[in-house]
Amino acid sequence: MADKPRSTAWQTAVTVLQEAEPPFIPAGAHAMTIVVEYPPGDPGTPPHRHSGPAFGYVLEGEMLLELEGEPERVVRAGEVFWEPGGDVIHHQDGNNRDDIPLRFTVTMLCEPGQPMLTLVDDEELAQRRSAPPS
């Protein structure tokens, strides 16, 4: 039996969507990849933070993304996003459209023994918003 010819498609099959230099990766971090699905018009997760950096890709729809210290922006299907995690508050990740669902995937590097997501209470939000920029 003759050897099958090897494919060369792998040489051009990769497209880099994003490169990032996160400020830190928690010691002993473990990776977690999730899929998030919001119905049309859903506001998403309340303000929160992650214990480590998170890297995402929008599969369907449009996400309204706002991270502390950055203006809100729309991330559309086929686009990527990332956040540093740690002390940075993730203000919104809701569905920007009221006529179609939003689906995105996120890979997070989580700190051992910490939840992947921690909600931020209204008191801390008010303090952070009134604090002078550092």
C-alpha positions, 0 to 999 in steps of 0.5 A: 500500500502506497503512503498517503501524500501529506497535506500542506494545508496546515501551512496556511490554515492558521489566522492569528485573531489576536495577540495580547500581553496580559499583565499577570497570569495567576500562579498555578492557573488553570484554563477554562473555556466556556460558551455564553449565550444571551437572548436578544436584548439581554443585558448580560452579566452584572458588573464583575471581575475575573481572577485572571485574564480572559480571551474571547471570540464572538460566534454570533451576534454583537456584544456590547463590551465595557471594561473599567478604564475603556470606552464601551464598544461593540464586538461583532461575530468573528471579532475577538476581545480580551480583558486582563482580569484581576482588579479590573471591573468588567461592566458589561457584556450584554447583547447589543441587538434586540433582534438576534441572540448573542453567542461567544466563547471565552477562555479564562486563566483562573486563579486556583481556589477562586471563582471564575467570576465575582460580582461587584456590588453597587457600593464598590462601583460607586467608590470606583467611579468617584475615585480620581484616575490613578 
